[in-house]
Amino acid sequence: MRCQDRANELIDSYFGNIVNEAVVDKPEELDEKYTKELPLKIEEEFLSFLAGLKQELYPDDTRTIMELIDCPLKRDMILEDYELDVDRAYEEAKKVTFWERVTKTNHADVSYFKGLIKQYTEELLEHMTQDFLSLGESI
């Protein structure tokens, strides 16, 4: 399915193989590309993809993609579920204590944060995909 393929492409392009990084590379510092806002950036790209797909599949429907999918309600619930954890995990990943420097253990915080925002992103894209798929029933 095109929606799932595009979601997977986005996840792969932004997160790569974070499991391999966590086990092999064990980065002690958080790469600047991994931000708290990254899931929302990816969500925006996916929304643009869905808008184009909607136009392709339903060219006569003049409503915007935002009018058609239940993004705001479910999205807010997802955001709320992750907000505190993402903030906390980000601060822990960015902060390298003296002890973590000596023992080289900040990679655990870095890996946790990356995994958390990847999971968060996957949930956002899955929700949007499900809403988009239900469009066919309402149009």
Backbone torsions as a table, in degrees:
resi	resn	phi	psi	omega
1	MET	NA	140.5	-174.5
2	ARG	-64.9	-38.7	-179.4
3	CYS	-63.4	-48.0	-179.0
4	GLN	-66.3	-38.5	177.3
5	ASP	-61.0	-44.5	180.0
6	ARG	-66.8	-40.8	177.6
7	ALA	-60.4	-45.2	179.1
8	ASN	-63.5	-39.4	177.5
9	GLU	-60.4	-44.8	-179.9
10	LEU	-64.3	-45.7	179.0
11	ILE	-59.4	-47.5	-179.7
12	ASP	-63.0	-41.8	-176.8
13	SER	-68.6	-32.8	-178.3
14	TYR	-90.7	-31.9	-174.2
15	PHE	-109.4	-18.8	-179.9
16	GLY	54.3	-139.0	179.3
17	ASN	-106.9	78.1	-176.3
18	ILE	-67.8	-23.1	176.9
19	VAL	-67.2	-46.0	177.8
20	ASN	-61.5	-42.7	177.5
21	GLU	-58.5	-43.9	-177.1
22	ALA	-64.9	-37.5	-175.4
23	VAL	-86.8	-39.9	-174.0
24	VAL	-95.4	-56.6	-174.8
25	ASP	-75.9	-38.0	-178.7
26	LYS	47.6	61.4	-178.8
27	PRO	-63.6	133.1	-179.4
28	GLU	-87.4	-17.6	178.7
29	GLU	-121.8	146.7	-179.5
30	LEU	-78.6	123.7	176.4
31	ASP	-62.7	138.9	-175.8
32	GLU	-64.1	-14.8	177.7
33	LYS	-74.3	-18.4	178.4
34	TYR	-93.9	98.0	-179.0
35	THR	-117.6	168.8	176.0
36	LYS	-65.0	-25.8	-176.9
37	GLU	-87.8	-7.4	-176.5
38	LEU	-55.9	-44.4	178.5
39	PRO	-58.4	-35.4	-179.8
40	LEU	-72.7	-33.7	176.1
41	LYS	-64.8	-44.5	179.3
42	ILE	-66.9	-39.5	177.2
43	GLU	-58.0	-41.6	-179.8
44	GLU	-64.3	-42.1	177.3
45	GLU	-62.7	-41.4	-179.4
46	PHE	-68.5	-38.1	177.5
47	LEU	-61.6	-40.4	177.0
48	SER	-62.9	-42.0	176.0
49	PHE	-59.8	-46.3	-179.4
50	LEU	-63.6	-37.4	178.5
51	ALA	-62.5	-42.4	177.3
52	GLY	-65.5	-39.4	178.8
53	LEU	-67.6	-39.0	177.4
54	LYS	-61.9	-43.1	179.9
55	GLN	-63.7	-38.4	178.6
56	GLU	-67.1	-43.6	-175.6
57	LEU	-82.9	-33.3	-176.6
58	TYR	-130.0	66.0	-173.8
59	PRO	-64.0	-23.4	-178.7
60	ASP	-84.4	-13.3	-179.4
61	ASP	-81.1	117.6	-175.4
62	THR	-89.8	-5.0	179.1
63	ARG	-69.3	149.5	177.1
64	THR	-77.4	163.6	179.1
65	ILE	-62.1	-34.7	179.5
66	MET	-67.7	-28.0	176.9
67	GLU	-75.4	-20.6	-173.3
68	LEU	-98.8	-28.8	-179.5
69	ILE	-104.8	155.3	-175.2
70	ASP	-85.3	37.1	-176.4
71	CYS	-53.7	-52.8	-171.4
72	PRO	-58.2	-46.6	-175.2
73	LEU	-67.7	-58.5	-178.0
74	LYS	-67.1	-38.0	179.3
75	ARG	-58.8	-45.0	178.8
76	ASP	-60.4	-37.2	178.6
77	MET	-66.9	-41.4	178.5
78	ILE	-65.6	-45.8	178.2
79	LEU	-56.8	-45.9	-178.9
80	GLU	-62.9	-39.6	179.6
81	ASP	-62.2	-34.4	-173.9
82	TYR	-100.5	-21.5	-169.4
83	GLU	-50.7	-55.9	-177.3
84	LEU	-65.1	-42.8	-179.8
85	ASP	-64.5	-41.4	179.3
86	VAL	-64.6	-45.0	178.6
87	ASP	-59.0	-47.2	-178.1
88	ARG	-64.8	-46.4	-178.6
89	ALA	-64.7	-36.8	178.9
90	TYR	-63.5	-46.9	-180.0
91	GLU	-61.2	-41.1	179.3
92	GLU	-66.1	-39.1	-179.9
93	ALA	-69.4	-36.9	-179.5
94	LYS	-74.0	-32.7	-176.0
95	LYS	-87.2	118.8	176.1
96	VAL	-110.7	108.3	-178.4
97	THR	-74.0	167.3	177.3
98	PHE	-58.1	-45.6	-179.4
99	TRP	-61.9	-41.1	178.5
100	GLU	-65.9	-34.2	177.2
101	ARG	-66.5	-42.9	-179.0
102	VAL	-67.9	-44.9	-175.3
103	THR	-91.5	-4.7	-178.4
104	LYS	52.1	57.6	-177.2
105	THR	-121.3	6.3	178.8
106	ASN	-69.9	-16.1	179.2
107	HIS	-57.6	-27.7	178.2
108	ALA	-65.5	-42.7	177.9
109	ASP	-66.8	-40.9	179.6
110	VAL	-63.3	-47.1	-179.2
111	SER	-64.7	-39.8	178.9
112	TYR	-62.0	-45.7	-179.7
113	PHE	-61.9	-46.8	179.5
114	LYS	-59.7	-45.1	179.1
115	GLY	-63.0	-38.4	-179.5
116	LEU	-66.5	-45.2	-179.3
117	ILE	-72.6	-26.5	174.6
118	LYS	-67.2	-45.5	178.4
119	GLN	-61.9	-42.7	178.2
120	TYR	-59.3	-46.5	179.0
121	THR	-62.2	-45.6	179.4
122	GLU	-58.8	-40.2	178.9
123	GLU	-65.7	-43.5	178.0
124	LEU	-59.7	-47.6	-177.7
125	LEU	-67.5	-36.9	178.1
126	GLU	-63.7	-43.4	178.2
127	HIS	-60.4	-46.1	-178.8
128	MET	-64.6	-38.9	178.4
129	THR	-62.6	-46.0	-179.9
130	GLN	-61.9	-42.4	177.8
131	ASP	-63.9	-41.5	-180.0
132	PHE	-64.3	-42.5	-180.0
133	LEU	-63.7	-31.2	179.0
134	SER	-75.6	-10.5	177.4
135	LEU	-59.5	-40.2	-177.7
136	GLY	-56.9	-29.1	179.1
137	GLU	-77.0	-27.1	-175.1
138	SER	-98.8	-10.8	-177.5
139	ILE	-99.4	NA	NA
